[in-house]
Amino acid sequence: MAVDAAVSHELAALKEELSASHRRRPVPPPNAAPAAEPSVGPSAEQRQAATAAEASPTAAGEAQAQAEARDAAEQLHNFIEMIKEFVEEAEHNVSEHPAASVVGALLLGIVIGRLIGRR
């Protein structure tokens, strides 16, 4: 019973912390466009590649390839940054609530064990 009360208290604390973090986040105005969303139209590099395509077929292919490589590199960089932020936030949450983290890992292990054991 004491364990259930402790887990319930820890879950309530987590819920309150999550609510507080949502309240701290700035809410963009309804008519503002999201900053992280990709643009719908072609980028300046893609327009430049299209212009080069009209001038010379081989230069167009190279310019298009360079533009695609830059776009891919930028997307990869953004993805890596998102992963770093996620890991930092996870480390912070685990250090703030070690008991809940251990209980969650234990429950996840039990669920995975049961799923694997059914084969």
N, C-alpha and C positions, 0 to 999 in steps of 0.2 A: 504494500500500500504506500509506503514512504517513497518508493521508487516511482510509482505512478504520479504521486503528487509533485515530485521533483521534476519529472519529465514534463508534466502539464505546466508547471511554472516556467520551465525553460522554453517550452513552445510558445507560451503567452509572451514571454520576453522577446523571443524572435519575431513574433507577429507584430509587436509594438515597434521594434527596431525597424522592421520592413516598412511599416506605415510611416514612421518618422522619416525614413530615407526618401520615400515617395513624396512626402510633403516638402522636403528640402529641395527637390529637383525643380528647376524653373519650368514653368508651363509656357510653351510658345503661344503667341496669339493665334486665334483660329484661322486667320488669313495668311499666316506666315508659312512659307514652304520649308519642309524639313531640310536641315543642312546635310545630313548623311545620304540622302537619296541621290541616286545618279541622275544626271540630266537626261531629258528625253531626246533632245536634238543631238546632232553630232558635235564632238568637241572641236576645239580649234585645230588640234593636230589632225583630226580626221578630215576636216574641211581642207586643210593644207594638203593632205595626201590626195584628196579628190581633185584638187586643182592641179597637182603634179601629175595625176593620172591622165588628165586631159592633155598635158604638155608632152609627156614621154611615157610609153608603156613600161619600160624597165625601171625608170626612176619612180614611177607610181607604185610599182610593186614594192620597191625598197622603202619608200616613204610610208606606205600602208603597213608594212611589216614593222617598221620602227615605231609607228604610232600604236600598233597593237601590243608590241613589247612593253612600251611605256605604260599603257593602260593595265596590262597584266602585272607589271611590277608594282604599280600604285595599288592595285587591288590586293596583292599579296602583302604589301606593307600595311595596309589598313587591317587586313585579317590578323596579321601578327600582333599589331597593337591591341586589337580587341581581345586576343587570347591573353596577352600580358595583363590587361586590365582585369579580365575574368579571374586569372590565377591570383593576382594581388588581392582582389576582393574575397576570394575563397580563403586565402591565408588569413586575412583579417577576421573573417567570420569564424574560422576555426579557432583562432587565438582568443576571440571574444567569448565563444561558447564551446569549450572543449568537451564537456559532458554530452551535449546534444550532438556534437560531431561524432563522438564514439558510438553513441546509441544509434545514430543514423547509419553509420558504417556497418554496425552489427546487423541491423535490420536488412540493409541492402545485401549483405553477405548471406543471410538466411534465405532471402527471396531468390537470389541467384543459385544458391545451393539446391533449393527445392526445384527450380526450373531445370537445372542440369540433371538432377536425380530422377526426373520423370522419364527420361529417355529409355 
